[in-house]
Amino acid sequence: MTTVRDVELVWHDLTPRLLEVVRVRRLTPGMVRVTFGGEQLDGFRYAAPDDHVKVFFPAPGADRPVMPTLGEDGLEPPPPGAPRPIYRDYTVRYVRPEQRELDIDFALHGHGPGGSWAAQAAPGQRLGILGPRGSNLVPLTFDWYLLGADETALPALAAWLEHLPAAARVIARIEVAGAAEEQPLAVRADADVRWLHRDRGESLELAIGGLTLPPGDGYVWIAGEASGLKPVRRYIRSQGQPREWTEVDGYWKRGVVNLDHHEGEDSD
Ligand SMILES: Cc1cc2nc3c(=O)[nH]c(=O)nc-3n(C[C@H](O)[C@H](O)[C@H](O)COP(=O)(O)OP(=O)(O)OC[C@H]3O[C@@H](n4cnc5c(N)ncnc54)[C@H](O)[C@@H]3O)c2cc1C
């Protein structure tokens, strides 16, 4: 009997939500967890480890973000003359519906509205979120899962590790600046999880480029800096890994402001 392993995309209603910062906690020198709260979290839908939202930041000097204009197809440009919203994509790290709380882990990279806002985040500040627009439901019946991430995709990778069943074979490679950026993860003793340190010359490209994919059906999920992932994507394809079971996503691009789309399969 063959096992059906279709990835299912489910869509959610798009509701803009204005939230307030409840807590801020440094996870590592380069990563901060911001907990948001508010009644507007009622009805928030979250279904997959890489579910993400658009986060709307206040303009410099403002105390509230400009919220999105929505049309039938989702986000629309603001009317002429109206201020433009400032937004970036971020992963939903945890949701606690009973407490009306949502966590987002921000990489502190020192530039941009997202990185700069996160470096000064404090309780009482307000941000907007929109989404998740949809969730990719990946079957939990694969023989193995290969996960890869840099700091921006680490929140999703950490959620993947918590989401996968105990019987799943897991290989994970996580590229961070150095040893100080390692975080505690929910890792089973038999999982093959390795941290890669850029300050030692290690990278996702080198580490994944040298892997032999295990036998059987596997799912590949890798995200991080777009240019560095191109050779990774090519390598995974060259190993005969089916496209429909492969997600290699550019979450940001060096030198490019606001990569407002995922650089995926068709961007090579
Ligand atoms: C689906 C999805 C989920 C994401 N989830 C997260 C998440 O949970 N946490 C998170 O921190 N990021 C996450 N990101 C990445 C985040 O959206 C980008 O890093 C975004 O560019 C940050 O916006 P910014 O305003 O800080 O910088 P921008 O204004 O977009 O860029 C300014 C400059 O900073 C550079 N830059 C951007 N990001 C980085 C970085 N990480 N390191 C070094 N330089 C950088 C750009 O190349 C550019 O030169 C996610 C992206 C996607 C597509």
The ligand as a Gaussian input file, in Angstrom:
#p B3LYP/6-31G(d) Opt

LIG

0 1
 C        8.014000      33.891000       5.595000
 C        9.066000      34.681000       6.321000
 C        9.218000      34.537000       7.691000
 C       10.216000      35.256000       8.389000
 N       10.325000      35.094000       9.731000
 C       11.267000      35.815000      10.415000
 C       11.379000      35.703000      11.827000
 O       10.608000      34.990000      12.501000
 N       12.353000      36.433000      12.456000
 C       13.189000      37.265000      11.744000
 O       14.061000      37.903000      12.367000
 N       13.093000      37.403000      10.406000
 C       12.154000      36.705000       9.742000
 N       12.031000      36.841000       8.380000
 C       13.001000      37.686000       7.677000
 C       12.628000      39.174000       7.714000
 O       11.358000      39.366000       7.102000
 C       13.697000      39.933000       6.916000
 O       14.962000      39.788000       7.552000
 C       13.355000      41.405000       6.748000
 O       14.192000      41.926000       5.741000
 C       13.560000      42.191000       8.027000
 O       13.195000      43.528000       7.781000
 P       14.070000      44.754000       8.254000
 O       13.149000      45.909000       8.279000
 O       14.778000      44.371000       9.508000
 O       15.180000      44.930000       7.127000
 P       14.949000      45.478000       5.607000
 O       14.491000      46.893000       5.636000
 O       14.084000      44.513000       4.872000
 O       16.423000      45.391000       5.045000
 C       17.418000      46.373000       5.383000
 C       18.803000      45.777000       5.169000
 O       18.987000      44.761000       6.136000
 C       19.409000      43.563000       5.506000
 N       18.859000      42.438000       6.289000
 C       17.562000      42.045000       6.371000
 N       17.458000      40.980000       7.198000
 C       18.710000      40.714000       7.631000
 C       19.268000      39.737000       8.505000
 N       18.500000      38.828000       9.136000
 N       20.595000      39.758000       8.737000
 C       21.412000      40.664000       8.149000
 N       20.943000      41.624000       7.299000
 C       19.613000      41.645000       7.060000
 C       18.848000      43.630000       4.099000
 O       19.603000      42.827000       3.217000
 C       18.965000      45.101000       3.792000
 O       20.253000      45.399000       3.329000
 C       11.057000      36.138000       7.675000
 C       10.879000      36.311000       6.294000
 C        9.908000      35.573000       5.619000
 C        9.742000      35.751000       4.126000

